[in-house]
Amino acid sequence: MTLFSVVGFLTSLRLKSELEECLAKIEAMSLQAKVSQFVALGQLEGKPSRYPRFRWIFPIFYAMTTAGFITLIVYRLVTGEAIK
């Protein structure tokens, strides 16, 4: 499970960075074509702008699960028994 959570964490970081790169390229293309006023690239207005960006949800989730599984492994190695 620890291995799967580490792989998930690394994969989600990679996907997030690719998303950021694609959004930057779309923004550059829309500025060059002078249509940026018609392209919504995360510039929320009003109440929805106070919500967190969901592109961080999976990296945070996988980081927490990785930390949890590593904690369980360390506990098991130190005490020699499972958590009851």
PyMOL Python script that loads the backbone (N, CA, C, O; Angstrom):
from pymol import cmd

cmd.read_pdbstr("""\
ATOM      1  N   MET A   1       0.825  -1.193   0.000  1.00  0.00           N
ATOM      2  CA  MET A   1       0.000   0.000   0.000  1.00  0.00           C
ATOM      3  C   MET A   1       0.871   1.259   0.000  1.00  0.00           C
ATOM      4  O   MET A   1       0.531   2.269  -0.617  1.00  0.00           O
ATOM      5  N   THR A   2       1.991   1.175   0.700  1.00  0.00           N
ATOM      6  CA  THR A   2       2.894   2.326   0.714  1.00  0.00           C
ATOM      7  C   THR A   2       3.432   2.594  -0.681  1.00  0.00           C
ATOM      8  O   THR A   2       3.508   3.744  -1.112  1.00  0.00           O
ATOM      9  N   LEU A   3       3.802   1.546  -1.379  1.00  0.00           N
ATOM     10  CA  LEU A   3       4.319   1.702  -2.737  1.00  0.00           C
ATOM     11  C   LEU A   3       3.263   2.309  -3.654  1.00  0.00           C
ATOM     12  O   LEU A   3       3.571   3.194  -4.453  1.00  0.00           O
ATOM     13  N   PHE A   4       2.031   1.846  -3.546  1.00  0.00           N
ATOM     14  CA  PHE A   4       0.962   2.394  -4.373  1.00  0.00           C
ATOM     15  C   PHE A   4       0.706   3.865  -4.050  1.00  0.00           C
ATOM     16  O   PHE A   4       0.462   4.663  -4.955  1.00  0.00           O
ATOM     17  N   SER A   5       0.761   4.227  -2.777  1.00  0.00           N
ATOM     18  CA  SER A   5       0.528   5.627  -2.422  1.00  0.00           C
ATOM     19  C   SER A   5       1.672   6.510  -2.895  1.00  0.00           C
ATOM     20  O   SER A   5       1.435   7.650  -3.294  1.00  0.00           O
ATOM     21  N   VAL A   6       2.910   6.016  -2.863  1.00  0.00           N
ATOM     22  CA  VAL A   6       4.039   6.790  -3.381  1.00  0.00           C
ATOM     23  C   VAL A   6       3.909   6.973  -4.896  1.00  0.00           C
ATOM     24  O   VAL A   6       4.114   8.072  -5.411  1.00  0.00           O
ATOM     25  N   VAL A   7       3.572   5.907  -5.596  1.00  0.00           N
ATOM     26  CA  VAL A   7       3.384   5.994  -7.047  1.00  0.00           C
ATOM     27  C   VAL A   7       2.235   6.957  -7.373  1.00  0.00           C
ATOM     28  O   VAL A   7       2.347   7.769  -8.292  1.00  0.00           O
ATOM     29  N   GLY A   8       1.149   6.869  -6.633  1.00  0.00           N
ATOM     30  CA  GLY A   8       0.031   7.792  -6.837  1.00  0.00           C
ATOM     31  C   GLY A   8       0.424   9.230  -6.580  1.00  0.00           C
ATOM     32  O   GLY A   8       0.014  10.129  -7.315  1.00  0.00           O
ATOM     33  N   PHE A   9       1.220   9.458  -5.537  1.00  0.00           N
ATOM     34  CA  PHE A   9       1.685  10.804  -5.217  1.00  0.00           C
ATOM     35  C   PHE A   9       2.552  11.364  -6.345  1.00  0.00           C
ATOM     36  O   PHE A   9       2.344  12.494  -6.789  1.00  0.00           O
ATOM     37  N   LEU A  10       3.513  10.583  -6.804  1.00  0.00           N
ATOM     38  CA  LEU A  10       4.394  11.046  -7.884  1.00  0.00           C
ATOM     39  C   LEU A  10       3.623  11.268  -9.185  1.00  0.00           C
ATOM     40  O   LEU A  10       3.883  12.227  -9.911  1.00  0.00           O
ATOM     41  N   THR A  11       2.677  10.381  -9.473  1.00  0.00           N
ATOM     42  CA  THR A  11       1.858  10.528 -10.677  1.00  0.00           C
ATOM     43  C   THR A  11       0.996  11.780 -10.604  1.00  0.00           C
ATOM     44  O   THR A  11       0.882  12.511 -11.587  1.00  0.00           O
ATOM     45  N   SER A  12       0.393  12.031  -9.458  1.00  0.00           N
ATOM     46  CA  SER A  12      -0.464  13.209  -9.328  1.00  0.00           C
ATOM     47  C   SER A  12       0.351  14.495  -9.413  1.00  0.00           C
ATOM     48  O   SER A  12      -0.131  15.490  -9.954  1.00  0.00           O
ATOM     49  N   LEU A  13       1.586  14.496  -8.886  1.00  0.00           N
ATOM     50  CA  LEU A  13       2.440  15.683  -9.039  1.00  0.00           C
ATOM     51  C   LEU A  13       2.794  15.917 -10.505  1.00  0.00           C
ATOM     52  O   LEU A  13       2.808  17.053 -10.979  1.00  0.00           O
ATOM     53  N   ARG A  14       3.078  14.832 -11.211  1.00  0.00           N
ATOM     54  CA  ARG A  14       3.402  14.941 -12.637  1.00  0.00           C
ATOM     55  C   ARG A  14       2.202  15.476 -13.430  1.00  0.00           C
ATOM     56  O   ARG A  14       2.359  16.357 -14.274  1.00  0.00           O
ATOM     57  N   LEU A  15       1.018  14.948 -13.159  1.00  0.00           N
ATOM     58  CA  LEU A  15      -0.176  15.410 -13.863  1.00  0.00           C
ATOM     59  C   LEU A  15      -0.476  16.867 -13.547  1.00  0.00           C
ATOM     60  O   LEU A  15      -0.894  17.618 -14.429  1.00  0.00           O
ATOM     61  N   LYS A  16      -0.270  17.271 -12.311  1.00  0.00           N
ATOM     62  CA  LYS A  16      -0.494  18.663 -11.933  1.00  0.00           C
ATOM     63  C   LYS A  16       0.470  19.577 -12.668  1.00  0.00           C
ATOM     64  O   LYS A  16       0.067  20.640 -13.140  1.00  0.00           O
ATOM     65  N   SER A  17       1.728  19.190 -12.775  1.00  0.00           N
ATOM     66  CA  SER A  17       2.693  20.033 -13.480  1.00  0.00           C
ATOM     67  C   SER A  17       2.376  20.104 -14.974  1.00  0.00           C
ATOM     68  O   SER A  17       2.544  21.156 -15.591  1.00  0.00           O
ATOM     69  N   GLU A  18       1.919  18.995 -15.559  1.00  0.00           N
ATOM     70  CA  GLU A  18       1.516  19.030 -16.969  1.00  0.00           C
ATOM     71  C   GLU A  18       0.305  19.929 -17.169  1.00  0.00           C
ATOM     72  O   GLU A  18       0.222  20.645 -18.166  1.00  0.00           O
ATOM     73  N   LEU A  19      -0.633  19.897 -16.232  1.00  0.00           N
ATOM     74  CA  LEU A  19      -1.803  20.772 -16.303  1.00  0.00           C
ATOM     75  C   LEU A  19      -1.382  22.231 -16.254  1.00  0.00           C
ATOM     76  O   LEU A  19      -1.870  23.048 -17.034  1.00  0.00           O
ATOM     77  N   GLU A  20      -0.472  22.562 -15.335  1.00  0.00           N
ATOM     78  CA  GLU A  20       0.007  23.941 -15.233  1.00  0.00           C
ATOM     79  C   GLU A  20       0.675  24.387 -16.536  1.00  0.00           C
ATOM     80  O   GLU A  20       0.471  25.514 -16.986  1.00  0.00           O
ATOM     81  N   GLU A  21       1.468  23.508 -17.136  1.00  0.00           N
ATOM     82  CA  GLU A  21       2.148  23.835 -18.389  1.00  0.00           C
ATOM     83  C   GLU A  21       1.136  24.061 -19.509  1.00  0.00           C
ATOM     84  O   GLU A  21       1.262  25.016 -20.275  1.00  0.00           O
ATOM     85  N   CYS A  22       0.140  23.193 -19.608  1.00  0.00           N
ATOM     86  CA  CYS A  22      -0.885  23.343 -20.654  1.00  0.00           C
ATOM     87  C   CYS A  22      -1.688  24.629 -20.466  1.00  0.00           C
ATOM     88  O   CYS A  22      -1.987  25.322 -21.438  1.00  0.00           O
ATOM     89  N   LEU A  23      -2.036  24.946 -19.223  1.00  0.00           N
ATOM     90  CA  LEU A  23      -2.778  26.180 -18.972  1.00  0.00           C
ATOM     91  C   LEU A  23      -1.952  27.410 -19.341  1.00  0.00           C
ATOM     92  O   LEU A  23      -2.487  28.385 -19.869  1.00  0.00           O
ATOM     93  N   ALA A  24      -0.655  27.361 -19.064  1.00  0.00           N
ATOM     94  CA  ALA A  24       0.219  28.483 -19.427  1.00  0.00           C
ATOM     95  C   ALA A  24       0.295  28.640 -20.944  1.00  0.00           C
ATOM     96  O   ALA A  24       0.291  29.760 -21.454  1.00  0.00           O
ATOM     97  N   LYS A  25       0.363  27.521 -21.665  1.00  0.00           N
ATOM     98  CA  LYS A  25       0.412  27.591 -23.130  1.00  0.00           C
ATOM     99  C   LYS A  25      -0.897  28.096 -23.718  1.00  0.00           C
ATOM    100  O   LYS A  25      -0.896  28.863 -24.681  1.00  0.00           O
ATOM    101  N   ILE A  26      -2.010  27.665 -23.139  1.00  0.00           N
ATOM    102  CA  ILE A  26      -3.321  28.152 -23.608  1.00  0.00           C
ATOM    103  C   ILE A  26      -3.435  29.647 -23.358  1.00  0.00           C
ATOM    104  O   ILE A  26      -3.940  30.389 -24.201  1.00  0.00           O
ATOM    105  N   GLU A  27      -2.966  30.086 -22.200  1.00  0.00           N
ATOM    106  CA  GLU A  27      -3.013  31.521 -21.898  1.00  0.00           C
ATOM    107  C   GLU A  27      -2.146  32.307 -22.876  1.00  0.00           C
ATOM    108  O   GLU A  27      -2.560  33.362 -23.357  1.00  0.00           O
ATOM    109  N   ALA A  28      -0.954  31.810 -23.175  1.00  0.00           N
ATOM    110  CA  ALA A  28      -0.071  32.495 -24.128  1.00  0.00           C
ATOM    111  C   ALA A  28      -0.703  32.557 -25.513  1.00  0.00           C
ATOM    112  O   ALA A  28      -0.623  33.587 -26.182  1.00  0.00           O
ATOM    113  N   MET A  29      -1.328  31.470 -25.951  1.00  0.00           N
ATOM    114  CA  MET A  29      -1.971  31.451 -27.267  1.00  0.00           C
ATOM    115  C   MET A  29      -3.155  32.412 -27.307  1.00  0.00           C
ATOM    116  O   MET A  29      -3.359  33.100 -28.307  1.00  0.00           O
ATOM    117  N   SER A  30      -3.938  32.467 -26.227  1.00  0.00           N
ATOM    118  CA  SER A  30      -5.091  33.366 -26.218  1.00  0.00           C
ATOM    119  C   SER A  30      -4.654  34.824 -26.173  1.00  0.00           C
ATOM    120  O   SER A  30      -5.323  35.686 -26.743  1.00  0.00           O
ATOM    121  N   LEU A  31      -3.536  35.113 -25.500  1.00  0.00           N
ATOM    122  CA  LEU A  31      -3.015  36.482 -25.507  1.00  0.00           C
ATOM    123  C   LEU A  31      -2.500  36.858 -26.890  1.00  0.00           C
ATOM    124  O   LEU A  31      -2.717  37.978 -27.354  1.00  0.00           O
ATOM    125  N   GLN A  32      -1.819  35.927 -27.548  1.00  0.00           N
ATOM    126  CA  GLN A  32      -1.289  36.189 -28.883  1.00  0.00           C
ATOM    127  C   GLN A  32      -2.416  36.400 -29.887  1.00  0.00           C
ATOM    128  O   GLN A  32      -2.312  37.240 -30.780  1.00  0.00           O
ATOM    129  N   ALA A  33      -3.493  35.633 -29.737  1.00  0.00           N
ATOM    130  CA  ALA A  33      -4.633  35.763 -30.653  1.00  0.00           C
ATOM    131  C   ALA A  33      -5.579  36.892 -30.240  1.00  0.00           C
ATOM    132  O   ALA A  33      -6.561  37.172 -30.927  1.00  0.00           O
ATOM    133  N   LYS A  34      -5.274  37.534 -29.113  1.00  0.00           N
ATOM    134  CA  LYS A  34      -6.079  38.655 -28.596  1.00  0.00           C
ATOM    135  C   LYS A  34      -7.526  38.240 -28.311  1.00  0.00           C
ATOM    136  O   LYS A  34      -8.468  38.979 -28.600  1.00  0.00           O
ATOM    137  N   VAL A  35      -7.678  37.049 -27.741  1.00  0.00           N
ATOM    138  CA  VAL A  35      -9.001  36.566 -27.344  1.00  0.00           C
ATOM    139  C   VAL A  35      -9.022  36.171 -25.867  1.00  0.00           C
ATOM    140  O   VAL A  35      -9.896  35.419 -25.436  1.00  0.00           O
ATOM    141  N   SER A  36      -8.069  36.672 -25.100  1.00  0.00           N
ATOM    142  CA  SER A  36      -7.958  36.255 -23.703  1.00  0.00           C
ATOM    143  C   SER A  36      -9.182  36.642 -22.866  1.00  0.00           C
ATOM    144  O   SER A  36      -9.452  36.021 -21.838  1.00  0.00           O
ATOM    145  N   GLN A  37      -9.920  37.661 -23.304  1.00  0.00           N
ATOM    146  CA  GLN A  37     -11.113  38.051 -22.560  1.00  0.00           C
ATOM    147  C   GLN A  37     -12.227  37.011 -22.667  1.00  0.00           C
ATOM    148  O   GLN A  37     -13.163  37.020 -21.868  1.00  0.00           O
ATOM    149  N   PHE A  38     -12.131  36.120 -23.647  1.00  0.00           N
ATOM    150  CA  PHE A  38     -13.144  35.089 -23.838  1.00  0.00           C
ATOM    151  C   PHE A  38     -12.747  33.734 -23.276  1.00  0.00           C
ATOM    152  O   PHE A  38     -13.560  32.809 -23.264  1.00  0.00           O
ATOM    153  N   VAL A  39     -11.499  33.600 -22.808  1.00  0.00           N
ATOM    154  CA  VAL A  39     -10.985  32.317 -22.320  1.00  0.00           C
ATOM    155  C   VAL A  39     -10.886  32.369 -20.799  1.00  0.00           C
ATOM    156  O   VAL A  39     -10.189  33.217 -20.243  1.00  0.00           O
ATOM    157  N   ALA A  40     -11.584  31.463 -20.135  1.00  0.00           N
ATOM    158  CA  ALA A  40     -11.539  31.387 -18.670  1.00  0.00           C
ATOM    159  C   ALA A  40     -10.470  30.378 -18.260  1.00  0.00           C
ATOM    160  O   ALA A  40     -10.605  29.179 -18.509  1.00  0.00           O
ATOM    161  N   LEU A  41      -9.420  30.871 -17.636  1.00  0.00           N
ATOM    162  CA  LEU A  41      -8.326  29.990 -17.211  1.00  0.00           C
ATOM    163  C   LEU A  41      -8.134  30.063 -15.697  1.00  0.00           C
ATOM    164  O   LEU A  41      -7.028  30.320 -15.221  1.00  0.00           O
ATOM    165  N   GLY A  42      -9.178  29.842 -14.966  1.00  0.00           N
ATOM    166  CA  GLY A  42      -9.063  29.818 -13.515  1.00  0.00           C
ATOM    167  C   GLY A  42      -9.260  31.159 -12.846  1.00  0.00           C
ATOM    168  O   GLY A  42      -9.066  31.275 -11.636  1.00  0.00           O
ATOM    169  N   GLN A  43      -9.639  32.175 -13.600  1.00  0.00           N
ATOM    170  CA  GLN A  43      -9.898  33.474 -13.000  1.00  0.00           C
ATOM    171  C   GLN A  43     -11.354  33.535 -12.569  1.00  0.00           C
ATOM    172  O   GLN A  43     -12.195  34.104 -13.265  1.00  0.00           O
ATOM    173  N   LEU A  44     -11.643  32.949 -11.424  1.00  0.00           N
ATOM    174  CA  LEU A  44     -13.013  32.935 -10.935  1.00  0.00           C
ATOM    175  C   LEU A  44     -13.353  34.272 -10.304  1.00  0.00           C
ATOM    176  O   LEU A  44     -12.504  34.915  -9.686  1.00  0.00           O
ATOM    177  N   GLU A  45     -14.580  34.676 -10.461  1.00  0.00           N
ATOM    178  CA  GLU A  45     -15.043  35.916  -9.864  1.00  0.00           C
ATOM    179  C   GLU A  45     -16.187  35.601  -8.925  1.00  0.00           C
ATOM    180  O   GLU A  45     -17.012  34.735  -9.219  1.00  0.00           O
ATOM    181  N   GLY A  46     -16.247  36.286  -7.809  1.00  0.00           N
ATOM    182  CA  GLY A  46     -17.353  36.104  -6.892  1.00  0.00           C
ATOM    183  C   GLY A  46     -17.123  35.001  -5.881  1.00  0.00           C
ATOM    184  O   GLY A  46     -15.985  34.703  -5.519  1.00  0.00           O
ATOM    185  N   LYS A  47     -18.213  34.392  -5.426  1.00  0.00           N
ATOM    186  CA  LYS A  47     -18.168  33.389  -4.362  1.00  0.00           C
ATOM    187  C   LYS A  47     -17.333  32.156  -4.693  1.00  0.00           C
ATOM    188  O   LYS A  47     -16.618  31.684  -3.809  1.00  0.00           O
ATOM    189  N   PRO A  48     -17.375  31.597  -5.914  1.00  0.00           N
ATOM    190  CA  PRO A  48     -16.586  30.393  -6.175  1.00  0.00           C
ATOM    191  C   PRO A  48     -15.076  30.584  -6.027  1.00  0.00           C
ATOM    192  O   PRO A  48     -14.346  29.600  -5.907  1.00  0.00           O
ATOM    193  N   SER A  49     -14.593  31.831  -6.032  1.00  0.00           N
ATOM    194  CA  SER A  49     -13.147  32.062  -5.957  1.00  0.00           C
ATOM    195  C   SER A  49     -12.574  31.725  -4.585  1.00  0.00           C
ATOM    196  O   SER A  49     -11.358  31.586  -4.457  1.00  0.00           O
ATOM    197  N   ARG A  50     -13.406  31.589  -3.558  1.00  0.00           N
ATOM    198  CA  ARG A  50     -12.886  31.287  -2.218  1.00  0.00           C
ATOM    199  C   ARG A  50     -12.651  29.791  -2.005  1.00  0.00           C
ATOM    200  O   ARG A  50     -12.081  29.407  -0.984  1.00  0.00           O
ATOM    201  N   TYR A  51     -13.072  28.949  -2.930  1.00  0.00           N
ATOM    202  CA  TYR A  51     -12.875  27.511  -2.796  1.00  0.00           C
ATOM    203  C   TYR A  51     -11.459  27.126  -3.201  1.00  0.00           C
ATOM    204  O   TYR A  51     -10.844  27.811  -4.019  1.00  0.00           O
ATOM    205  N   PRO A  52     -10.927  26.032  -2.635  1.00  0.00           N
ATOM    206  CA  PRO A  52      -9.552  25.636  -2.989  1.00  0.00           C
ATOM    207  C   PRO A  52      -9.473  25.145  -4.428  1.00  0.00           C
ATOM    208  O   PRO A  52     -10.465  24.698  -5.003  1.00  0.00           O
ATOM    209  N   ARG A  53      -8.290  25.235  -4.991  1.00  0.00           N
ATOM    210  CA  ARG A  53      -8.077  24.719  -6.332  1.00  0.00           C
ATOM    211  C   ARG A  53      -7.985  23.203  -6.257  1.00  0.00           C
ATOM    212  O   ARG A  53      -7.195  22.656  -5.487  1.00  0.00           O
ATOM    213  N   PHE A  54      -8.786  22.540  -7.048  1.00  0.00           N
ATOM    214  CA  PHE A  54      -8.859  21.086  -6.972  1.00  0.00           C
ATOM    215  C   PHE A  54      -7.642  20.392  -7.556  1.00  0.00           C
ATOM    216  O   PHE A  54      -7.492  19.182  -7.390  1.00  0.00           O
ATOM    217  N   ARG A  55      -6.780  21.114  -8.227  1.00  0.00           N
ATOM    218  CA  ARG A  55      -5.582  20.469  -8.774  1.00  0.00           C
ATOM    219  C   ARG A  55      -4.631  20.035  -7.666  1.00  0.00           C
ATOM    220  O   ARG A  55      -3.698  19.274  -7.924  1.00  0.00           O
ATOM    221  N   TRP A  56      -4.847  20.504  -6.432  1.00  0.00           N
ATOM    222  CA  TRP A  56      -4.020  20.082  -5.296  1.00  0.00           C
ATOM    223  C   TRP A  56      -4.631  18.927  -4.517  1.00  0.00           C
ATOM    224  O   TRP A  56      -3.969  18.374  -3.638  1.00  0.00           O
ATOM    225  N   ILE A  57      -5.866  18.543  -4.805  1.00  0.00           N
ATOM    226  CA  ILE A  57      -6.559  17.527  -4.021  1.00  0.00           C
ATOM    227  C   ILE A  57      -5.825  16.185  -4.048  1.00  0.00           C
ATOM    228  O   ILE A  57      -5.575  15.606  -2.991  1.00  0.00           O
ATOM    229  N   PHE A  58      -5.480  15.687  -5.214  1.00  0.00           N
ATOM    230  CA  PHE A  58      -4.837  14.372  -5.296  1.00  0.00           C
ATOM    231  C   PHE A  58      -3.413  14.367  -4.743  1.00  0.00           C
ATOM    232  O   PHE A  58      -3.056  13.426  -4.034  1.00  0.00           O
ATOM    233  N   PRO A  59      -2.578  15.378  -5.036  1.00  0.00           N
ATOM    234  CA  PRO A  59      -1.258  15.360  -4.392  1.00  0.00           C
ATOM    235  C   PRO A  59      -1.335  15.393  -2.868  1.00  0.00           C
ATOM    236  O   PRO A  59      -0.557  14.717  -2.195  1.00  0.00           O
ATOM    237  N   ILE A  60      -2.259  16.169  -2.324  1.00  0.00           N
ATOM    238  CA  ILE A  60      -2.409  16.214  -0.856  1.00  0.00           C
ATOM    239  C   ILE A  60      -2.894  14.872  -0.329  1.00  0.00           C
ATOM    240  O   ILE A  60      -2.380  14.372   0.671  1.00  0.00           O
ATOM    241  N   PHE A  61      -3.882  14.288  -0.997  1.00  0.00           N
ATOM    242  CA  PHE A  61      -4.402  12.988  -0.568  1.00  0.00           C
ATOM    243  C   PHE A  61      -3.303  11.928  -0.569  1.00  0.00           C
ATOM    244  O   PHE A  61      -3.144  11.199   0.410  1.00  0.00           O
ATOM    245  N   TYR A  62      -2.546  11.839  -1.660  1.00  0.00           N
ATOM    246  CA  TYR A  62      -1.507  10.818  -1.740  1.00  0.00           C
ATOM    247  C   TYR A  62      -0.352  11.097  -0.785  1.00  0.00           C
ATOM    248  O   TYR A  62       0.270  10.158  -0.287  1.00  0.00           O
ATOM    249  N   ALA A  63      -0.054  12.354  -0.522  1.00  0.00           N
ATOM    250  CA  ALA A  63       0.984  12.676   0.463  1.00  0.00           C
ATOM    251  C   ALA A  63       0.547  12.229   1.858  1.00  0.00           C
ATOM    252  O   ALA A  63       1.352  11.695   2.621  1.00  0.00           O
ATOM    253  N   MET A  64      -0.723  12.446   2.188  1.00  0.00           N
ATOM    254  CA  MET A  64      -1.238  12.024   3.497  1.00  0.00           C
ATOM    255  C   MET A  64      -1.250  10.507   3.622  1.00  0.00           C
ATOM    256  O   MET A  64      -0.869   9.975   4.665  1.00  0.00           O
ATOM    257  N   THR A  65      -1.679   9.804   2.584  1.00  0.00           N
ATOM    258  CA  THR A  65      -1.705   8.347   2.678  1.00  0.00           C
ATOM    259  C   THR A  65      -0.294   7.764   2.729  1.00  0.00           C
ATOM    260  O   THR A  65      -0.058   6.779   3.427  1.00  0.00           O
ATOM    261  N   THR A  66       0.639   8.360   2.000  1.00  0.00           N
ATOM    262  CA  THR A  66       2.025   7.901   2.063  1.00  0.00           C
ATOM    263  C   THR A  66       2.576   8.084   3.469  1.00  0.00           C
ATOM    264  O   THR A  66       3.200   7.177   4.021  1.00  0.00           O
ATOM    265  N   ALA A  67       2.346   9.257   4.047  1.00  0.00           N
ATOM    266  CA  ALA A  67       2.812   9.511   5.417  1.00  0.00           C
ATOM    267  C   ALA A  67       2.163   8.549   6.406  1.00  0.00           C
ATOM    268  O   ALA A  67       2.826   8.056   7.318  1.00  0.00           O
ATOM    269  N   GLY A  68       0.880   8.280   6.231  1.00  0.00           N
ATOM    270  CA  GLY A  68       0.189   7.350   7.126  1.00  0.00           C
ATOM    271  C   GLY A  68       0.730   5.931   7.031  1.00  0.00           C
ATOM    272  O   GLY A  68       0.949   5.279   8.052  1.00  0.00           O
ATOM    273  N   PHE A  69       0.946   5.452   5.820  1.00  0.00           N
ATOM    274  CA  PHE A  69       1.473   4.098   5.659  1.00  0.00           C
ATOM    275  C   PHE A  69       2.909   3.984   6.163  1.00  0.00           C
ATOM    276  O   PHE A  69       3.279   2.963   6.743  1.00  0.00           O
ATOM    277  N   ILE A  70       3.716   5.011   5.950  1.00  0.00           N
ATOM    278  CA  ILE A  70       5.082   4.984   6.477  1.00  0.00           C
ATOM    279  C   ILE A  70       5.062   4.999   8.001  1.00  0.00           C
ATOM    280  O   ILE A  70       5.866   4.316   8.635  1.00  0.00           O
ATOM    281  N   THR A  71       4.159   5.767   8.593  1.00  0.00           N
ATOM    282  CA  THR A  71       4.012   5.782  10.050  1.00  0.00           C
ATOM    283  C   THR A  71       3.638   4.405  10.573  1.00  0.00           C
ATOM    284  O   THR A  71       4.183   3.957  11.582  1.00  0.00           O
ATOM    285  N   LEU A  72       2.717   3.730   9.902  1.00  0.00           N
ATOM    286  CA  LEU A  72       2.329   2.385  10.316  1.00  0.00           C
ATOM    287  C   LEU A  72       3.496   1.399  10.207  1.00  0.00           C
ATOM    288  O   LEU A  72       3.682   0.558  11.087  1.00  0.00           O
ATOM    289  N   ILE A  73       4.271   1.500   9.145  1.00  0.00           N
ATOM    290  CA  ILE A  73       5.424   0.609   8.983  1.00  0.00           C
ATOM    291  C   ILE A  73       6.449   0.859  10.077  1.00  0.00           C
ATOM    292  O   ILE A  73       6.967  -0.086  10.671  1.00  0.00           O
ATOM    293  N   VAL A  74       6.747   2.133  10.349  1.00  0.00           N
ATOM    294  CA  VAL A  74       7.724   2.465  11.398  1.00  0.00           C
ATOM    295  C   VAL A  74       7.228   1.982  12.752  1.00  0.00           C
ATOM    296  O   VAL A  74       8.002   1.419  13.526  1.00  0.00           O
ATOM    297  N   TYR A  75       5.958   2.191  13.050  1.00  0.00           N
ATOM    298  CA  TYR A  75       5.392   1.720  14.320  1.00  0.00           C
ATOM    299  C   TYR A  75       5.536   0.211  14.450  1.00  0.00           C
ATOM    300  O   TYR A  75       5.912  -0.306  15.502  1.00  0.00           O
ATOM    301  N   ARG A  76       5.234  -0.470  13.382  1.00  0.00           N
ATOM    302  CA  ARG A  76       5.335  -1.939  13.400  1.00  0.00           C
ATOM    303  C   ARG A  76       6.782  -2.395  13.599  1.00  0.00           C
ATOM    304  O   ARG A  76       7.034  -3.357  14.325  1.00  0.00           O
ATOM    305  N   LEU A  77       7.720  -1.716  12.966  1.00  0.00           N
ATOM    306  CA  LEU A  77       9.130  -2.072  13.110  1.00  0.00           C
ATOM    307  C   LEU A  77       9.660  -1.765  14.507  1.00  0.00           C
ATOM    308  O   LEU A  77      10.470  -2.522  15.042  1.00  0.00           O
ATOM    309  N   VAL A  78       9.213  -0.671  15.098  1.00  0.00           N
ATOM    310  CA  VAL A  78       9.695  -0.260  16.425  1.00  0.00           C
ATOM    311  C   VAL A  78       9.112  -1.134  17.536  1.00  0.00           C
ATOM    312  O   VAL A  78       9.836  -1.603  18.414  1.00  0.00           O
ATOM    313  N   THR A  79       7.791  -1.347  17.487  1.00  0.00           N
ATOM    314  CA  THR A  79       7.135  -2.085  18.572  1.00  0.00           C
ATOM    315  C   THR A  79       7.051  -3.576  18.311  1.00  0.00           C
ATOM    316  O   THR A  79       6.960  -4.361  19.255  1.00  0.00           O
ATOM    317  N   GLY A  80       7.080  -3.976  17.071  1.00  0.00           N
ATOM    318  CA  GLY A  80       6.973  -5.385  16.745  1.00  0.00           C
ATOM    319  C   GLY A  80       5.556  -5.917  16.739  1.00  0.00           C
ATOM    320  O   GLY A  80       5.348  -7.120  16.580  1.00  0.00           O
ATOM    321  N   GLU A  81       4.587  -5.050  16.908  1.00  0.00           N
ATOM    322  CA  GLU A  81       3.186  -5.494  16.881  1.00  0.00           C
ATOM    323  C   GLU A  81       2.322  -4.492  16.137  1.00  0.00           C
ATOM    324  O   GLU A  81       2.699  -3.333  15.963  1.00  0.00           O
ATOM    325  N   ALA A  82       1.174  -4.947  15.706  1.00  0.00           N
ATOM    326  CA  ALA A  82       0.249  -4.088  14.963  1.00  0.00           C
ATOM    327  C   ALA A  82      -0.537  -3.213  15.923  1.00  0.00           C
ATOM    328  O   ALA A  82      -0.656  -3.531  17.106  1.00  0.00           O
ATOM    329  N   ILE A  83      -1.070  -2.121  15.419  1.00  0.00           N
ATOM    330  CA  ILE A  83      -1.927  -1.247  16.224  1.00  0.00           C
ATOM    331  C   ILE A  83      -3.243  -1.972  16.459  1.00  0.00           C
ATOM    332  O   ILE A  83      -3.849  -2.508  15.531  1.00  0.00           O
ATOM    333  N   LYS A  84      -3.672  -1.980  17.709  1.00  0.00           N
ATOM    334  CA  LYS A  84      -4.908  -2.698  18.060  1.00  0.00           C
ATOM    335  C   LYS A  84      -6.081  -1.773  18.115  1.00  0.00           C
ATOM    336  O   LYS A  84      -7.198  -2.207  18.395  1.00  0.00           O
TER     337      LYS A  84
END
""", "prot")
cmd.dss("prot")
cmd.show_as("cartoon", "prot")
cmd.util.cbc("prot")
cmd.orient("prot")
